[in-house]
Amino acid sequence: MPTISIFYGIQIMMYFYDNGKHNLPHIHAEYQDDEAVFSILDGEGNFG
């Protein structure tokens, strides 16, 4: 997954062309062992 930004140790990643696997546009944010996924359309998040 391509990294589009890194700041304060938080890595922001996004697939640009993956219509088959992912339905809604979203970004992944990782910090150490934590990961969150945020919808670009409404900002809703899924934290794991």
TORZAPA-714444 format. One record per residue: z, y, x of N, C-alpha, C in turn. Coordinates in steps of 0.02 Angstrom, whole numbers, plus 50000, padded with zeros to 5 digits. Example, Ala and Ser with C-alpha at 12.3 -4.5 7.8 and 13.67 -1.06 7.14 Angstrom:
<pts>
503904971650660503904977550615503904983550660
503544988850642503574994750684503945000250645
</pts>
This chain:
<pts>
500004994250043500005000050000500005006250045
499535010850036499495016650080500085021550070
500355023950125500885028950124500565035850117
500805039750068500525046450059501005051950083
501655050150093502135055050117502765051550142
503095054550192503745052250215504165058450227
504765058750196505215064450208505935061950199
506375064150244507075062050244507155054550241
506685050850270506715043550271506465040250208
506245044150158505975041450096505215040750104
504965034850093504255033450100503935033250030
503415037350019503065037649955502395034149963
502255029249920501645025349925501285024949858
500625024149861500235023749800499575020149813
499405015549768498745012549769498265017249734
497695018549765497215023049735496735019349688
496525013349707496025009649667496285002649654
496685001849603496954995249587497024994649511
496474995349475496484995249402496634988349374
496484983049411496604976349385497334974349384
497714976349435498414974249441498894979249408
498754985549413499204990749387498874994449330
499234995449275498944998749217499025006249218
499635008849223499745016049221499795018949291
499555025049302499625028249368500375029049386
500565026949446501265027449467501315027649542
501895029549567502035029549639502635025149653
502675022749714503245018849738503615023049789
504285023149785504705026649833505185021649863
505215021349930505665016749964506115020650012
506755018750013507235021550061507695015850082
507675014150146508035008450173507885002250132
508374999250098508254993150059508154994449985
508105000749964508035002549894507315004349878
507095002749817506415004449796506435006949723
506015011849708505945014349639505205015349626
505025014649563504335015649541504355020949486
503935026249494503925031849446503235032649416
503215033549350502595035049315502375042049332
501735042949347501475049649360501395053449294
501255049949240501115053149176501735056249145
502315052749146502905055349111503535055649154
503515053249217504085053649262504605048149251
504485043549204504955038049193504995033849256
505595031249270505695027349331505965020449318
505825016049365506095009249365506405008249434
507065007449436507415007049499507614999849512
507504997649575507664990749590508004989749654
</pts>
